[in-house]
Amino acid sequence: MSQEVIESCYKSLGLVGYHYRLSKHDSNKVSELEGSLENWLIGENILRECLIEMNLDFYEEAGEAAFYGPKIDIQMKFGKYHSKPATLTSRKISRYSSGWFSVIFSRNSIMRLKAIKKNLSQVYS
């Protein structure tokens, strides 16, 4: 889903006051990272460049990345009694976790995915 669609949805819902956070690795826990530090830094730079290119205001927070990679969190405070913001959505780079997941695509599975997508588009149109 593109960021323009997300922004449009938030506006339609009347959501205001959300912020973009570049969630980076914790430099004190480099040994716990999935993948190499070099790849993490590349991923963080890619996400930073995306935020800059889209002209979005954001802040960076070390130690807030997921175990499998850096991410952009869209954060918002909910109500006057919540002092910490919560994450509405995230955009992640998961290139470091290939060993954690076993996903195999075949021609038949792609055809099934296309059929599911077609059926869903008929339901929601």
ABEGO torsion letter per residue (X at the ends): XBAAAAAAAAAAAGBBGBBBBBBBBBAAAAAABBEBAAAAAAAAAAAAAAAAAAGBBBBBBBGABBAAEBBBBBBBBBEAABABBBBABBBBBAAAAAAABBBBBBAAAAAAAAAAAAAAAAAAX
